[in-house]
Amino acid sequence: MERKTGWEIWDENKIKDAFSYAEEYKNFLSKNKTVRKFVKSVVLEAEKYGFKNLSEFKSLKKGDRFYKINKGREVILGVIGNKKLVEGCKFIVSHIDCPRIDLKTSPLYEDESIALFKTYYYGGIKKYQWLTIPLSIHGVIFLKDGTFKEIEIGENENEPVFTITDLLPHLAKEQMKKTIEEGFPGENLNVFVGTIPDKEKEKEKVKSNILKILKDFYGIEEDDFISSEIELVPAGKAKDSGLDKSLVLSYGQDDRVCAYTSFTSFLKNLELENNNFCLLVDQEEIGSRGTTSASSSFFEYFIEEVIEKSGYSITDLKKLFENSKAISADVNTLLDPNYKDAYEPKNTAKIGCGVVLTKITGGKGKGGSTEPVGEYIAYIRKIFDKNNVLWQPGEIGRLELGGGGTVASYFARYNIDTIDCGTGVLSMHAPFELTSKADIYSTFEAYSAFYKEE
């Protein structure tokens, strides 16, 4: 089916709204480059709307607004509507972790009078894309006495940035013969940290000086790295892209574009009949296996607490789930004219044509897919069209090239109708990803329609 872009369909007022919304989105992305910062900012904003920690409620009634944080890296927000909980809830779930470079447990070492950090790569990346670009350091270090230190270096103009070197082309003849995987091994993703020696030391003089700086400025000892969460991400702010400024170029849009749009649409729809929930989870990019991921029991325990405080029995949990509806808010790919052979054009979403509704994820046919029933897809189509949402169907590339997974299966397992729906992204998992402001705004409108409609 032929789809038109929002720029072709929308009037000037709608286009102005899309550009205005994108400004707020870019600002949020630039300020919240880690999972912990994202959670903290979401909670602070929610509290402005009257949200309180769920633990502060002895009972829940219509209109109550609440949240619960899981270990600083996951948060669920909810509002009680007019409907009975056992008649069902609306859930939108997105992940707030992104591909990145993390420090190893014992990262700091010296080689050839250069101090470097050894790293892990987090999530599926093309390693060569992370070489030679300016990187900033973000993170938290937890000390044995129970205190913690926050660290951020490289985002302000007067602060240093960091980088990972690459081999000059003059000497890269052998490297260029290798596959990308062989030519850019993960063990070579070592970050340059400094070169000035501590003249009072006999060995590892540069490393010693770096440790001295860390101690003087941040109160950090070398052993403290073992209980740290320190990552390196591309330095700099989210930017407009294109002469017409129709695009957003930024780190972390997978999946913070869906997280931001789901959260802001949730806040827009607080005075409704529905029992609405916004879930922001961690660790999707590494398989959703940890305590702050979608596979954790945190969600189930949270809903149990909501049920009990609403005057229901735990035995009502099954009925609540069976009557509920969910959107797995995750990004999808877009047809890239530079790499057309990777896509099946008839079933691939196009940039600017709206939020992407994904019937089939997984890979190699329907392997690993969480396929929603036809009745639920028809329901989603109906509410999108009723609310004039710009949307399009999509899939993740040609059948034999792979595919991708989302958190949908972790909610479908409760017998909750669940479908994948999110913004299309170009250069997915690259240090800087590209999106259309038309697609971002249509995602916000799609999630708003979902929360609003019966």
Summary of the structure (lengths in Angstrom):
residues: 454
radius of gyration: 23.2
end to end distance: 27.9
largest distance: 73.6
contacts: 1467
relative contact order: 0.18
helix: 37%
strand: 25%
